[in-house]
Amino acid sequence: MSKIGDQKKKIIHFFCRPCAEYHLKTHPHYRAMKRRAALRRKAKATAAKETVQQ
């Protein structure tokens, strides 16, 4: 499906695993999910950096 000429629609909902429902991205679990993902990425980058230094 081509998006040429059509505006891309912004996704404003997400599936909340703790609630097992769809919510708007303003739901508090969305922020928590993004925060956990960022922490995992940071920890993974730190671990990779430490293995390279050894």
SVG drawing of the C-alpha trace seen along z (x, -y; Angstrom):
<svg xmlns="http://www.w3.org/2000/svg" viewBox="-9 -14 50 23">
<polyline fill="none" stroke="black" stroke-width="0.4" points="0.0,0.0 1.6,-3.2 1.5,-6.4 2.2,-8.6 -0.3,-11.4 -1.9,-10.3 -1.1,-11.6 0.4,-9.1 -2.0,-8.5 -0.4,-9.0 -0.8,-6.0 -2.3,-7.2 -3.2,-3.9 -1.1,-1.1 -1.8,2.4 -1.2,2.3 -0.1,5.7 -0.8,5.1 -4.4,4.1 -4.8,6.4 -6.6,3.5 -5.9,0.8 -5.3,-2.7 -4.3,-6.1 -0.6,-6.9 -1.4,-9.2 -2.1,-6.2 0.5,-5.9 1.5,-2.4 2.8,-3.7 5.3,-6.0 6.4,-3.2 6.9,-0.9 9.0,-3.5 11.1,-4.2 11.8,-0.4 12.8,-0.1 15.2,-3.1 16.8,-1.6 17.2,1.8 18.9,0.1 21.2,-1.9 22.2,1.2 22.8,3.2 25.0,0.4 27.0,0.2 27.5,4.0 28.7,4.0 31.1,1.1 32.5,3.0 33.1,6.2 35.0,4.2 37.2,2.6 38.2,6.0"/>
</svg>
